[in-house]
Amino acid sequence: MNYKIKPANNVFFHYIWTKSIEFMTYLSPIRLGYEDNPSLPILPFAIDVYETQCAERHKHPRAQLIYSSKGSMKVETEHHIWMVSSKQAIWVPSMYEHQVFFLKDVHIRNLFIDTSATLNLPHQCFALDVSPFLRELILRMVHIGSDYGMNSANGRIVNVLLDELSLMAPTPLSIPISNEIHLKKVIDELCKDPSDQRSLEDFAELACVTSRTLSRLFIKEFGLTFGEWRKQLRLLEAIHKLEQDISVSQISFELGYNSPSAFIQMFRHSFGISPSKYLKDSH
């Protein structure tokens, strides 16, 4: 089955080709990321997609703010996996390799930042919470497109947006990954099934190390205990499921919690709000 990918109206966009493979379509590299043009420090990209992924890991000279105004994304880099809702975005510096998976119905609203404008912007890749002000600036930039001069009213909006991007700060909600041979076995198993209830000792046996060694590896590589890392993974999976309108009861069951109230308590402790409030604020 081929899904239609449509560009948003009145925006500067790059034509792409699609090919259906296991209900996924591939998004070829966007040429805006490679455009060297200091007179247009920000180039927006807007497109609505369904179950789509980048064709491959890639990098480009322009930095990128990966954001969706609707739907959730999974972003993978060499050392991290992020599950990003419409309340968050990913900041990708210039020439930083990454791949994005757009889950279900996603409204992509990305910004590509020219290298000439990145001096005061972060040089690390991270997930961030998108404030209402930043969200409105992104959507306004999409409306402006690439038809602006820096001495115009639209150019002043671009400068305000660049100032706002310079204030970006990481959110702690991400999953670090590792290619360390023992950790990778455990991480791969848990990523396949975040509800896996096996103990640290069980996974240590799988990884052919002692439980003490596995525990030390998690802390050494990630600064997180095994339990903290698994909790983060489940939180990301919960956000993904909430974006799919799956009920809290079903999510708590699928993620291995004893009851919906136990899941809600964990979620509220991490985010300060209930799952239903989080979902409401995302729309």
PALUMGU-558241 format. One record per residue: z, x, y of N, C-alpha, C in turn. Coordinates in Angstrom, 2 decimals. Each point is the difference from the previous one (the first is absolute). Layout:
PALUMGU-558241
Z	X	Y	Z	X	Y	Z	X	Y
...
***
This chain:
PALUMGU-558241
0.00	0.85	-1.19	0.00	-0.85	1.19	0.00	0.88	1.23
-0.89	-0.25	0.94	-0.06	0.74	1.25	0.69	-0.80	1.09
0.88	0.67	0.75	0.69	-0.65	1.09	-0.64	0.39	1.31
-0.07	-0.96	0.88	-0.63	0.23	1.30	0.94	0.76	0.91
-0.49	1.02	0.63	0.77	0.73	1.00	-0.65	-0.28	1.34
0.78	-0.53	0.93	-0.57	-0.43	1.27	0.66	0.73	1.15
-0.79	0.47	0.96	0.59	0.63	1.18	0.57	-1.05	0.92
1.11	0.34	0.68	0.53	-0.92	0.99	-0.97	-0.10	1.17
0.04	-1.10	0.71	-0.93	-0.25	1.10	0.25	0.94	1.17
-1.08	0.38	0.67	0.06	0.74	1.26	0.76	1.31	-0.09
-0.15	0.72	-1.10	0.63	1.31	-0.09	-1.03	1.02	-0.46
0.28	1.24	0.33	-0.86	1.10	-0.41	0.33	0.33	-1.44
-0.96	-0.17	-0.91	0.31	0.23	-1.41	-1.14	0.74	-0.67
0.30	0.51	-1.17	-0.97	0.77	-0.79	-0.39	-0.80	-1.22
-1.29	-0.15	-0.24	-0.48	-0.75	-1.17	0.38	0.75	-1.27
0.46	-0.74	-1.01	0.39	0.61	-1.27	-0.69	-0.70	-1.15
-0.06	0.67	-1.14	-0.54	-0.63	-1.20	1.14	-0.29	-0.95
-0.19	-0.98	-0.86	1.04	-0.36	-0.95	-0.57	-0.06	-1.41
0.88	0.26	-0.95	-0.36	-0.09	-1.40	1.22	-0.49	-0.76
-0.16	-1.06	-0.77	1.14	-0.58	-0.69	0.29	0.77	-1.29
1.22	0.51	-0.12	0.45	0.65	-1.22	1.41	-0.50	-0.27
0.18	-0.76	-1.07	1.29	-0.57	-0.35	0.62	-0.74	1.18
-0.81	-0.86	0.60	0.42	-0.83	1.12	0.39	0.79	1.24
-0.40	1.25	0.08	0.25	0.80	1.19	-1.33	0.39	0.62
-0.02	0.14	1.31	-1.17	0.53	0.68	0.35	1.33	0.64
-0.99	0.84	0.15	0.23	1.31	0.57	-0.42	0.02	1.47
0.84	0.61	0.81	-0.27	0.16	1.42	-0.40	1.45	0.24
-1.23	0.20	0.43	-0.47	1.37	0.24	0.63	0.55	1.28
0.04	1.32	0.17	0.63	0.60	1.18	-0.56	-0.57	1.30
0.87	-0.27	0.94	-0.39	-0.58	1.28	-0.41	1.13	0.95
-1.22	-0.10	0.53	-0.52	1.10	0.80	0.78	0.21	1.30
0.74	-1.02	0.45	0.78	0.15	1.22	1.00	1.15	-0.11
0.48	0.26	-1.21	0.96	1.07	-0.19	-0.57	1.38	0.26
-1.31	0.09	0.01	-0.66	1.30	0.17	-0.65	0.15	1.38
0.13	-1.02	0.85	-0.68	0.03	1.30	0.79	0.84	0.99
-0.65	1.03	0.52	0.60	0.90	0.99	-0.42	-0.48	1.38
0.91	-0.69	0.69	-0.34	-0.56	1.31	1.27	-0.16	0.83
0.40	1.03	0.75	1.22	-0.08	0.81	-0.02	-1.11	1.04
-1.19	-0.46	0.41	-0.07	-1.07	1.00	0.42	-1.35	-0.59
0.06	-0.09	-1.35	0.50	-1.19	-0.69	1.16	0.44	-0.91
1.17	0.23	0.59	1.11	0.56	-0.78	0.46	-0.91	-1.14
-0.19	-1.31	0.14	0.35	-0.92	-1.07	-1.21	-0.84	-0.37
-0.32	-0.01	-1.29	-1.04	-0.87	-0.52	0.63	-0.94	-1.01
-0.08	-1.32	0.24	0.59	-0.96	-0.94	-0.97	-0.35	-1.12
0.56	-0.41	-1.12	-0.80	-0.45	-1.13	0.66	-1.25	-0.56
-0.75	-1.10	-0.06	0.55	-1.26	-0.49	-0.91	-0.60	-1.04
0.56	-0.38	-1.12	-0.78	-0.61	-1.06	0.97	-0.76	-0.92
-0.45	-1.11	-0.55	0.80	-0.79	-0.93	-0.51	0.26	-1.41
0.89	0.34	-0.91	-0.42	0.36	-1.35	0.85	-0.73	-1.02
-0.47	0.03	-1.24	0.75	-0.60	-1.11	-0.01	0.95	-1.19
1.18	0.40	-0.45	0.14	0.90	-1.14	-0.97	1.18	0.09
0.21	0.83	0.99	-0.90	1.10	0.32	0.77	1.31	0.00
-0.70	1.09	-0.28	0.64	1.32	0.08	-0.98	1.00	0.57
0.54	1.07	0.61	-0.86	1.10	0.41	-0.68	0.57	-1.24
-1.24	0.38	0.15	-0.76	0.49	-1.15	0.64	1.23	-0.63
0.67	0.81	0.82	0.63	1.21	-0.50	0.98	0.53	1.05
0.81	0.95	-0.39	0.83	0.67	1.00	-0.91	0.71	0.99
0.39	-0.04	1.26	-0.86	0.58	1.03	0.85	0.43	1.19
-0.61	0.71	0.92	0.64	0.41	1.24	-1.06	0.09	1.08
0.42	-0.08	1.24	-0.97	0.03	1.11	0.67	0.61	1.23
-0.82	0.51	0.92	0.55	0.66	1.19	0.87	-0.91	0.86
-0.40	-1.24	0.19	0.81	-0.90	0.80	1.26	-0.41	-0.77
1.13	-0.03	0.70	1.21	-0.57	-0.58	-0.21	-1.51	-0.15
0.85	-0.64	-0.77	-0.21	-1.41	-0.29	1.32	-0.75	-0.10
0.04	-1.17	0.63	1.09	-0.94	-0.22	-0.54	-1.08	-0.92
0.53	-0.05	-1.22	-0.44	-0.97	-1.00	0.91	-1.22	0.09
-0.58	-1.13	0.38	0.80	-1.20	0.24	-0.76	-1.24	-0.45
0.74	-0.97	-0.52	-0.61	-1.29	-0.32	0.78	-1.09	0.70
-0.70	-0.89	0.69	0.67	-1.10	0.67	0.34	-1.12	-0.97
-0.57	0.09	-1.20	0.33	-0.94	-1.07	-0.19	0.70	-1.33
0.94	-0.20	-0.94	-0.13	0.58	-1.32	0.68	1.35	-0.13
0.08	0.50	-1.22	0.69	1.25	-0.27	-0.95	1.05	-0.56
0.38	1.26	0.16	-0.81	1.13	-0.42	0.86	0.98	-0.78
-0.65	0.74	-0.87	0.65	1.16	-0.62	-0.74	1.23	0.48
0.74	0.96	0.53	-0.60	1.23	0.53	0.55	1.17	-0.81
-0.89	0.82	-0.52	0.40	1.15	-0.80	-0.44	1.29	0.67
0.91	0.97	0.03	-0.33	1.36	0.41	0.47	0.93	-1.10
-0.07	1.27	0.24	0.37	0.96	-1.05	1.47	-0.13	-0.39
0.85	-0.33	0.97	1.44	0.04	-0.26	0.70	-1.34	0.16
-0.70	-1.06	0.40	0.66	-1.28	0.23	-0.86	-1.17	-0.44
0.69	-1.09	-0.31	-0.63	-1.30	-0.16	0.71	-0.96	0.94
-0.76	-0.72	0.79	0.57	-1.02	0.87	-0.56	-1.36	-0.38
0.86	-1.02	-0.03	-0.44	-1.37	-0.11	0.27	-0.61	1.38
-1.06	-0.40	0.70	0.11	-0.33	1.41	-0.30	-1.48	0.22
0.94	-0.71	0.61	-0.22	-1.40	0.35	-0.61	-0.07	1.40
-0.22	-1.23	0.46	-0.59	-0.19	1.33	1.02	0.28	1.11
1.23	0.36	-0.36	0.99	0.41	0.98	0.02	1.51	0.19
-0.80	0.71	-0.80	0.02	1.46	0.03	-1.41	0.56	0.09
-0.08	1.29	0.23	-1.27	0.72	0.05	0.23	1.39	-0.56
-1.09	0.71	-0.22	0.07	1.40	-0.43	-0.69	0.86	1.05
0.67	1.05	0.43	-0.60	0.97	0.91	-0.54	1.16	-0.82
-1.30	0.29	0.16	-0.66	1.09	-0.74	-0.53	1.01	1.00
0.55	1.21	0.05	-0.50	1.02	0.94	-1.42	0.44	-0.34
-0.57	0.76	0.89	-1.34	0.54	-0.20	-0.07	0.83	-1.28
-1.08	-0.21	-0.77	-0.31	0.77	-1.20	1.11	-0.08	-1.06
0.64	-1.14	-0.10	1.04	-0.22	-1.01	-0.57	-0.90	-1.09
-0.04	0.49	-1.21	-0.64	-0.73	-1.10	0.80	-1.24	-0.39
-0.71	-1.11	-0.19	0.68	-1.26	-0.32	-0.98	-0.96	-0.67
0.54	-1.03	-0.62	-0.78	-1.07	-0.60	0.76	-1.31	0.18
-0.73	-1.06	0.30	0.63	-1.28	0.29	-0.50	-1.08	-0.96
0.93	-0.82	-0.49	-0.33	-1.13	-0.85	0.43	-1.27	0.74
-0.96	-0.86	0.29	0.27	-1.23	0.74	0.20	-1.13	-1.01
1.23	-0.53	-0.04	0.41	-0.92	-1.06	-0.22	-1.44	0.41
-0.83	-0.70	-0.78	-0.33	-1.40	0.29	-0.73	-0.10	1.34
0.35	-1.04	0.78	-0.67	-0.29	1.27	0.65	0.83	1.11
-0.75	0.95	0.55	0.55	0.92	0.99	-0.90	0.03	1.23
0.61	-0.12	1.17	-0.72	0.11	1.27	0.29	1.38	0.59
-0.93	0.91	-0.21	0.17	1.39	0.44	-0.22	0.08	1.51
0.94	0.65	0.68	-0.12	0.23	1.44	0.43	1.44	0.26
-0.91	0.93	-0.21	0.32	1.42	0.07	-0.40	0.61	1.33
0.65	1.11	0.33	-0.34	0.77	1.19	-0.31	1.43	-0.41
-1.11	0.54	0.52	-0.36	1.40	-0.22	0.17	0.74	1.32
0.81	1.08	-0.02	0.38	0.71	1.21	-0.71	1.35	0.07
-0.73	0.23	1.07	-0.73	1.26	0.16	0.98	1.18	0.06
-0.43	1.15	-0.52	0.88	1.17	-0.05	0.45	0.43	1.40
-0.79	-0.30	1.02	0.36	0.38	1.36	1.20	-0.78	0.52
0.35	-1.10	-0.69	1.09	-0.87	0.47	1.23	0.06	-0.89
0.03	0.93	-0.94	1.09	0.01	-0.99	1.08	1.04	0.28
-0.08	0.70	1.11	0.95	1.07	0.27	1.44	-0.51	0.00
0.23	-1.18	0.59	1.35	-0.55	0.09	0.30	-1.00	-1.12
-0.86	-0.05	-0.99	0.20	-0.93	-1.11	0.54	0.75	-1.22
0.68	-0.71	-0.90	0.62	0.67	-1.15	-1.02	0.74	-0.87
0.45	1.09	-0.60	-0.85	0.80	-0.87	0.36	-0.18	-1.48
0.88	-0.96	-0.29	0.36	-0.32	-1.38	-0.53	-1.39	-0.35
-0.21	-0.20	-1.27	-0.42	-1.32	-0.50	1.25	-0.79	-0.36
0.09	-1.25	0.48	1.17	-0.81	-0.31	-0.29	-1.48	0.20
0.89	-0.83	-0.58	-0.03	-1.44	0.22	0.88	-0.32	1.20
-0.36	-1.03	0.74	0.77	-0.39	1.17	0.05	-1.52	0.12
1.06	-0.48	0.64	0.09	-1.42	0.32	-0.82	-0.26	1.26
-0.79	-1.07	-0.03	-0.85	-0.36	1.14	0.74	-1.01	0.86
0.33	0.40	1.22	0.68	-0.90	0.92	-0.97	-1.08	0.47
0.52	-1.13	0.48	-0.89	-1.04	0.55	-0.91	0.53	1.11
0.53	0.91	0.83	-0.81	0.56	1.09	-1.14	0.84	-0.55
0.30	0.87	-0.97	-1.05	0.83	-0.59	-1.04	-0.87	-0.70
0.45	-1.02	-0.69	-0.94	-0.92	-0.67	-0.97	-0.61	1.01
0.51	-0.48	1.12	-0.87	-0.62	1.00	-0.95	1.02	0.61
0.46	1.24	0.19	-0.89	1.04	0.52	-1.12	0.30	-0.99
0.33	0.05	-1.30	-1.03	0.25	-1.01	-1.05	-1.11	0.02
0.46	-1.25	0.02	-0.93	-1.12	-0.01	-0.82	-0.04	1.28
0.61	0.38	1.11	-0.76	0.07	1.26	-1.06	1.08	-0.07
0.34	1.14	-0.62	-0.97	1.08	-0.14	-1.16	-0.42	-0.87
0.28	-0.78	-1.03	-1.08	-0.52	-0.85	-0.92	-0.87	0.82
0.57	-0.82	0.90	-0.82	-0.86	0.86	-0.84	0.83	0.96
0.58	1.08	0.53	-0.74	0.87	0.92	-1.13	0.71	-0.71
0.22	0.45	-1.21	-1.03	0.72	-0.74	-0.24	1.38	0.58
-1.26	0.42	0.05	-0.34	1.34	0.49	-0.67	-0.06	1.37
0.00	-1.18	0.60	-0.68	-0.17	1.29	1.03	0.08	1.13
0.40	1.23	0.33	0.96	0.17	1.09	-0.18	1.37	0.64
0.43	0.11	1.23	0.08	1.27	0.70	1.45	0.28	0.31
0.38	1.26	0.02	1.40	0.33	0.18	0.52	-0.32	1.40
-0.90	-0.22	0.97	0.43	-0.34	1.35	0.04	-1.51	0.24
-0.25	-0.76	-1.07	-0.02	-1.46	0.11	1.35	-0.59	-0.40
0.11	-1.32	0.15	1.21	-0.69	-0.44	0.21	0.20	-1.50
-1.08	-0.06	-0.77	0.10	0.22	-1.44	0.43	1.43	-0.31
-0.46	0.94	0.82	0.41	1.38	-0.18	1.50	0.18	0.21
0.56	-0.77	0.93	1.45	0.07	0.22	0.76	-0.55	-1.21
-0.56	-1.01	-0.65	0.61	-0.51	-1.23	-0.03	1.07	-1.08
-1.10	0.73	-0.09	-0.10	1.09	-0.97	1.11	1.03	0.24
0.24	0.34	1.26	1.05	0.97	0.31	1.39	-0.54	-0.36
0.23	-1.29	0.25	1.28	-0.60	-0.39	0.16	0.06	-1.51
-1.08	-0.27	-0.72	0.04	0.05	-1.46	0.30	1.41	-0.49
-0.62	0.99	0.61	0.28	1.39	-0.38	1.45	0.36	0.27
0.54	-0.47	1.11	1.42	0.23	0.30	0.88	-0.64	-1.06
-0.35	-1.23	-0.41	0.79	-0.70	-1.00	-0.07	0.72	-1.35
-1.16	0.52	-0.35	-0.14	0.74	-1.25	0.83	1.28	0.00
0.20	0.58	1.16	0.80	1.23	0.08	1.47	-0.27	-0.32
0.41	-1.28	0.02	1.39	-0.37	-0.27	0.22	-0.39	-1.46
-1.04	0.08	-0.81	0.12	-0.41	-1.40	1.08	0.80	-0.72
0.74	-0.69	-0.86	1.03	0.67	-0.81	-0.09	-0.51	-1.43
0.26	0.85	-0.97	-0.13	-0.41	-1.41	1.02	-1.06	-0.40
-0.42	-0.91	-0.85	0.91	-0.89	-0.67	0.39	0.65	-1.33
1.21	-0.22	-0.49	0.41	0.66	-1.23	-0.62	-0.59	-1.26
-0.72	-1.11	0.15	-0.49	-0.70	-1.19	-1.31	0.61	-0.49
0.11	0.98	-0.85	-1.17	0.60	-0.63	0.43	0.56	-1.35
-0.97	0.33	-0.81	0.30	0.56	-1.32	-0.61	1.40	-0.09
0.84	1.03	0.00	-0.55	1.34	-0.21	-0.39	0.19	-1.46
-1.04	0.75	-0.24	-0.44	0.29	-1.36	-0.10	1.51	-0.18
-0.18	0.42	-1.22	-0.03	1.43	-0.30	-0.90	0.27	-1.19
-0.59	1.16	0.02	-0.81	0.45	-1.14	0.80	0.88	-0.95
1.31	0.16	0.26	0.85	0.73	-0.93	-0.07	-0.71	-1.35
-0.28	0.74	-1.05	-0.41	-0.57	-1.29	1.01	-1.00	-0.56
1.29	0.29	0.12	1.00	-0.89	-0.57	0.18	-1.26	0.86
0.04	0.19	1.31	0.13	-1.15	0.89	-1.22	-0.92	-0.09
-1.17	0.59	-0.13	-1.22	-0.80	-0.02	0.00	-0.99	-1.17
0.51	0.42	-1.15	0.06	-0.90	-1.15	0.85	-1.22	0.31
1.12	0.23	0.65	0.92	-1.09	0.34	-0.60	-0.89	1.08
-0.54	0.62	1.04	-0.57	-0.75	1.12	-1.16	-0.88	-0.46
-0.87	0.56	-0.85	-1.15	-0.77	-0.49	0.46	-1.24	-0.77
1.04	0.16	-0.81	0.51	-1.13	-0.77	0.58	-1.08	0.90
0.78	0.41	0.99	0.64	-0.97	0.88	-1.00	-0.67	0.94
-1.01	0.73	0.43	-1.01	-0.61	0.87	-0.81	-1.04	-0.77
-0.18	0.21	-1.29	-0.70	-0.99	-0.82	0.85	-1.26	-0.17
1.32	0.17	-0.02	0.90	-1.14	-0.21	1.30	0.23	0.75
0.05	-0.39	1.30	1.22	0.22	0.78	1.23	-0.72	-0.55
-0.21	-1.01	-0.85	1.14	-0.74	-0.56	0.60	0.69	-1.22
-0.58	1.12	-0.40	0.47	0.74	-1.18	1.51	0.27	0.12
0.77	-0.45	-0.98	1.45	0.09	0.06	0.57	1.22	-0.72
-0.86	0.86	-0.51	0.51	1.16	-0.73	0.89	0.88	0.90
0.96	0.63	-0.61	0.98	0.80	0.73	-0.55	1.39	0.32
0.77	0.73	0.81	-0.34	1.38	0.31	-0.10	0.81	-1.29
0.91	-0.25	-0.93	-0.01	0.73	-1.27	-1.27	-0.30	-0.80
-0.43	-1.25	0.03	-1.24	-0.37	-0.71	-1.20	0.72	0.59
-0.08	0.04	1.32	-1.14	0.66	0.64	0.08	1.52	-0.15
1.20	0.53	-0.06	0.16	1.44	-0.24	-0.56	0.36	-1.37
0.25	-0.85	-0.98	-0.54	0.23	-1.34	-1.52	-0.05	0.02
-0.55	-0.96	0.78	-1.46	-0.09	0.13	-0.57	1.26	0.62
0.71	0.55	0.99	-0.48	1.18	0.72	0.36	1.31	-0.70
0.70	-0.11	-1.14	0.38	1.19	-0.78	0.91	0.95	0.78
0.94	-0.59	0.76	1.02	0.79	0.69	1.33	-0.71	-0.17
1.08	0.65	0.41	1.29	-0.66	-0.04	0.12	-0.95	1.19
0.90	-0.95	-0.10	0.20	-0.95	1.11	0.48	0.72	1.25
0.81	1.06	-0.18	0.46	0.77	1.16	-1.16	0.69	0.69
-0.91	0.56	-0.80	-1.17	0.67	0.59	-0.88	-0.99	0.75
-0.24	-1.16	-0.60	-0.84	-1.01	0.66	0.65	-0.47	1.29
1.30	-0.21	-0.03	0.72	-0.42	1.21	-0.15	1.05	1.10
0.13	1.26	-0.36	-0.13	1.07	0.99	-1.42	0.09	0.55
-0.99	-0.26	-0.85	-1.40	0.05	0.45	-0.28	-1.07	1.05
0.53	-1.21	-0.20	-0.20	-1.05	0.99	0.59	0.39	1.35
1.21	0.55	-0.03	0.66	0.38	1.25	-0.71	1.19	0.64
-0.40	0.96	-0.82	-0.68	1.19	0.54	-1.34	-0.36	0.62
-0.81	-0.83	-0.68	-1.35	-0.30	0.46	-0.01	-1.05	1.11
0.90	-0.99	-0.08	-0.10	-1.15	0.88	1.21	-0.22	0.90
1.12	0.66	-0.29	1.21	-0.28	0.75	0.58	-1.35	-0.34
-0.42	-0.57	-1.14	0.46	-1.32	-0.46	0.48	0.11	-1.44
1.01	-0.79	-0.34	0.38	-0.08	-1.40	-1.04	-0.82	-0.75
0.05	0.08	-1.31	-0.90	-0.82	-0.82	0.15	-1.47	0.35
1.23	-0.48	0.12	0.23	-1.41	0.32	-0.52	-0.39	1.37
0.16	0.88	0.98	-0.51	-0.28	1.36	-1.52	-0.05	0.02
-0.63	0.94	-0.74	-1.46	0.01	-0.05	-0.52	-1.29	-0.64
0.60	-0.43	-1.10	-0.45	-1.21	-0.69	0.23	-1.23	0.89
1.09	-0.02	0.74	0.25	-1.11	0.91	-1.09	-0.08	1.07
-0.39	1.16	0.54	-1.07	0.02	1.00	-1.30	-0.54	-0.59
-0.29	0.39	-1.22	-1.21	-0.47	-0.66	0.03	-1.53	-0.14
1.13	-0.53	-0.39	0.11	-1.45	-0.18	-0.09	-0.73	1.34
0.52	0.60	1.04	-0.12	-0.62	1.32	-1.47	-0.09	0.42
-0.75	1.06	-0.22	-1.42	-0.01	0.34	-0.75	-1.04	-0.84
0.33	-0.07	-1.26	-0.64	-0.98	-0.87	0.38	-1.42	0.44
1.23	-0.19	0.43	0.44	-1.31	0.47	-0.78	-0.43	1.24
-0.23	0.93	0.93	-0.79	-0.31	1.19	-1.40	-0.42	-0.38
-0.60	0.73	-0.93	-1.34	-0.34	-0.46	-0.03	-1.41	-0.58
0.99	-0.34	-0.80	0.02	-1.32	-0.63	0.28	-1.10	1.03
0.85	0.28	0.99	0.25	-0.97	1.06	-1.28	-0.31	0.76
-0.80	1.05	0.26	-1.28	-0.19	0.70	-0.95	-0.87	-0.82
0.20	-0.06	-1.30	-0.84	-0.83	-0.87	0.57	-1.41	-0.14
1.05	-0.31	0.77	0.64	-1.32	-0.02	0.64	-0.32	-1.35
0.44	1.02	-0.72	0.75	-0.21	-1.24	1.44	-0.35	0.38
0.58	-0.95	-0.70	1.34	-0.48	0.34	1.05	1.09	-0.20
1.09	-0.12	0.74	1.10	0.95	-0.11	0.58	-0.01	-1.42
0.10	-1.19	-0.59	0.53	-0.10	-1.36	-0.87	0.77	-0.99
-1.32	-0.16	0.13	-0.90	0.69	-0.92	0.03	1.50	0.24
0.06	0.42	1.26	0.06	1.43	0.31	1.25	0.62	-0.60
1.13	-0.66	0.17	1.25	0.55	-0.53	-0.06	0.13	-1.51
-0.64	-0.98	-0.65	-0.15	0.07	-1.46	-0.94	1.13	-0.39
-1.15	0.11	0.69	-1.00	1.01	-0.36	0.50	1.42	0.26
0.90	0.17	0.95	0.51	1.33	0.31	1.28	0.34	-0.73
0.44	-0.91	-0.88	1.11	0.33	-0.88	1.38	-0.26	0.55
0.10	-0.80	1.07	1.32	-0.33	0.55	0.63	-1.13	-0.81
1.33	0.00	-0.05	0.71	-0.99	-0.81	-0.12	-1.42	0.57
-0.20	-0.08	1.31	-0.08	-1.30	0.64	-0.72	0.13	1.34
-0.55	-1.09	0.53	-0.61	0.06	1.34	0.99	0.46	1.07
1.26	-0.42	-0.13	0.99	0.40	1.01	0.23	1.50	0.00
-0.07	0.64	-1.17	0.16	1.46	-0.06	-1.16	0.70	0.69
-1.21	-0.53	-0.21	-1.18	0.57	0.67	0.09	-0.21	1.51
0.39	-1.22	0.43	0.09	-0.30	1.43	1.03	0.90	0.67
1.11	0.22	-0.67	1.04	0.88	0.55	-0.51	1.42	0.17
-0.72	0.52	-1.00	-0.57	1.34	0.09	-1.00	0.08	1.15
-0.85	-1.01	0.11	-1.03	-0.02	1.03	0.64	-0.06	1.39
0.99	-0.88	0.16	0.67	-0.14	1.29	0.73	1.29	0.38
0.58	0.67	-0.97	0.70	1.25	0.28	-0.98	1.07	0.49
-1.23	-0.01	-0.51	-1.00	1.01	0.36	-0.69	-0.31	1.32
-0.27	-1.29	0.27	-0.80	-0.38	1.16	0.78	-0.74	1.08
1.20	-0.46	-0.33	0.77	-0.73	0.98	-0.35	-1.46	0.12
-0.99	-0.46	-0.76	-0.42	-1.39	-0.01	-0.32	-0.42	-1.43
-0.08	-1.30	-0.21	-0.32	-0.51	-1.34	-1.49	0.15	-0.28
-0.41	-0.06	-1.28	-1.43	0.07	-0.33	-0.82	-1.09	0.68
0.53	-1.23	0.07	-0.75	-1.09	0.64	-0.18	0.24	1.49
1.02	0.55	0.67	-0.13	0.31	1.42	-0.99	1.15	0.21
0.05	0.98	-0.88	-0.96	1.11	0.08	-1.42	-0.51	-0.10
-0.25	-0.88	-0.95	-1.35	-0.55	-0.19	-0.41	-0.82	1.20
0.91	-0.80	0.53	-0.32	-0.84	1.15	-0.38	0.86	1.20
0.74	1.09	0.21	-0.28	0.89	1.13	-1.30	0.76	-0.18
-0.49	0.11	-1.24	-1.24	0.74	-0.27	-1.23	-0.82	0.36
0.14	-1.32	0.10	-1.15	-0.85	0.26	-0.08	-0.40	1.46
***
